[in-house]
Amino acid sequence: MSIRPVKHMSTATPTMEGAGVKLHRVFGFGDPSMTDPFLMMDDFRNDNPAEYIRGFPWHPHRGIETITYVLAGTVEHGDSLGNRGLLSAGDIQWMTAGSGIMHQEMPKGDFAGRMHGFQLWANLPSSLKMTAPRYQDVKSADIPVVVDDDGTAVRVICGDFWGKAGPVDGVAAEPIYLDVSVPPGKKKRLPVDTYRNAFAYVFAGSGTFRDASKPLGIRVEKEVNGEELNIRDMSGNRTLVVFDSGDEVTVQAGDDGVRFLLVSGKPIEEPVAWHGPIVMNSREEIMKAMRELQNGTFIKAAH
């Protein structure tokens, strides 16, 4: 077995989306080849309702799939096709925008005002860009959890892992999407198919993704008390770790344990042209989509 080395680390950066929602962008709108087939990921954990309550009013999507994973609070969604639903803590929604929909997502905090979750964008290959839109809404209770002997717990959202199959299926990139919790001080090896691109996103605790006897971390740029410092990072909260090739990921949990998303998918390796939430293969296709938005033909008949 070969351990995947770390080829890139970064911390999520604050940004604003929708009608003034403050969130952190994990990656996106840069070179998509590093995370292909995944295009963008946002961390929308926020404890201040004033910074998220205006939500994400009506906006178009085409050519992608969006994956929304809610940890706390609720997200009410609706679209131009008449679909409506409510995502609660632990739920996930996998939306295939395909040929195009108009969509809105309106968050609401829990009793403590917390609205926590993530949204990941997965690309569609050219052959499926104009496929019919669809949803897979999955309740928390339907997501299997597998616990290893050392206490490592994995929620299997999509794909097969440790003998469990996630409830989301029929997705173009054939992704594996896991929510992994490793207990304090434990070292864990997790299998990842050699031919997939893979990344981890740490959102609680700390650890290091190195095949080392004890945590060392690697040097990354981080902002500390308003200063940009080059420090030896222990892959803590809001850290993205992108892996090079290999068939295993290793993680050494810190003193408080570590919790992270582990996501992998088959690279599509096609040209990417995008304009916000519309992602196609060429500028001409983007221009066509914009014309259709203007003349009212963006939403296609059921097919």
Buried (B, 14 or more C-beta within 10 A) or exposed (E): EEBBEBEBBBBBEEEEBBBEBBBBBBBBEEEBEEBBBBBBBBBBBBBEBEBBBBBBEEBBBBBBBBBBBBBBBBBBBBBBBEBEEBBBBBBBBBBBBBBBBBBBBBBBBBEEBBBBBBBBBBBBBBEBBBBEBBBBBBEBEEBBEBEBEEEBBBBBBBBEBBEBEBBBEEBBBBBBBBBBBBBBBBBBEBEBBEEBBBBBBBBBBBBBBBBEEEBEBBEBEBEEEEEEEEEEBBBBBBBBBBBEBBBBBBBBBBEBBBBBBBBBBBBBEBEBBBBEBBBBBEEEBBEBBBEBBEEEEBBBEEE
